[in-house]
Amino acid sequence: MPELPEVETVRRVFDRVLTGKKIVEAEIAEDSIVLKKTPAEVVRQSIVGRTVTATGRIGKYFWLELDSKPWLFGHLGMAGWVREIGASTIRLREHGQAPMEDAEGRPKFLKMLLTAEDGRQVVMTDGRRLARIWLCSSPSEDVAISKLGPDCYSALPSPAQIRDSVARRSAPIKALLLDQSLFCGVGNWIADEVLYLAGIRPSRHGKDLSLEDCARLHAALERVISLAVEVGADKEKFPTEWLFHYRWGGAKGDELIDGQTIIREQIGGRTTAWVPSRQV
């Protein structure tokens, strides 16, 4: 599932291709789920002829700021993606290795195709229909976005602030890391990676973490998210020692990382990979 680094990569695609340019055409697929019951033509008419003045993101949400309102907002869901037509792109795990275009050269699972005045195009696709596209006047007026906490890339809380936010909570730290009101942008793989690098057992209660634990958590969050953003969420460029490369696959027998057993279990309602010999 796309998490903060993937969504920041998507925002940068929009920014690179569209910012400062007029949208001269928009193909919006009629999809009552993805469009949240808004007719495709309403979305199209709201953005065609408008100039993109800026792009924004907080957590897993992104938006295009236009020279008139409403603005265009989006969420990638489980397997949504955005890329520039004709440019190289990464693949999510969920995409597999199937071609991204059909026999006629059209993007598969197209939900939105925007054409800028210079002819460059950006496409949003989603084969699972869990992505969302909608119109809103501003992030502060969007119900979901207004409930989010500080973004863990642009406004990462300090160790002391992390300690304060978890000090009275008895939930497992894995569940707290997935709480978007506390750690906005963190998803399942980032949470597991951060806890692995910080040496913290995912089932530990938030209230049991010391300031030193929170300092290690802060350092791991900063390292993982910053590096993943820097490489454009390209998993092939993640450090080889990261748990990311070992946490999926291999359902039979013990799985190891550096000779140490990886445990997989449900914690906080999510499948969690962790290493008991490293995480206490």
C-alpha positions, 0 to 999 in steps of 0.5 A: 500500500502506498505510504508517505514516501510513495505519495510524496513521489506522486506529489512531485510528479504532479508538481514537475509536470503541471505546476505553473501550467494550464490543464487543457484536457482531463479524461476522468473515468466514470466511477462512483466509488473512486469519485465518491459519487461525483459525476466525472463531468463535474470533476472534468469541468472543475479543472479544465482551463484552470492553472495549477499554482501549487501542489500539496500533501499531508500524510497519504493525501495529495492535492492540486491547488488551482487558480480558482476553487475548488481544488482537486484532491486525491488518495491512492488507496491500496494500489493507486498510482500516478505517473507521467506518460512516457517517463520512467516510473517505479512499480508498487508491489501490488502492481506485479509485472503486468504491462501498464498499458493495454494492446492499444497503448492506453494506460490500464485501469485509467481513472484520470488523465490530465494534459498540460498546455505543453502537451505533457500528461499525468495519469492516475490508475487504480486496478482495485478501485480503492483510490479516491478523487474529489473536489474541495476548497482547501485542506482545512475544509476537508473532513478527513485531512483536518483530523490528521496529525503532524506530517512525519516528513515535513513536521516530524515530532521531536522525541519529547513530543513523541513521548508526550503523545504516547505517555498515557496510551496502553495500545501497542506502539505498532498500533500508535504508529499507524494512528494518523492523528499521531504519526501522519503518513506512517503505514504498515511497512514503515512502522515495522521498519522503524521499530526494527531499526529502533530495536523496539518490540511492536507489542510494547505499550506506548506508556511504557516507552522511555524518552530514550526509546522515543529518541530512537523511534524519532531517529528511525522515523527520520532516517526511513522516511527521508531516505525513502523519499530521497530515492523516489520510493524505489524499493530497489534503492532501499538499504540492503539491511532493511527489514523491508527486503525480508518482511514479505513472502516465504510462508513456510519455515523460519525466515531469517534476517542476518541469521535471526528469526522473523516473527509474523503476527497480528498486532494492532489489527495488522500483520506485523513482522519483527525480530525478537532477538533485536527488538525488546 
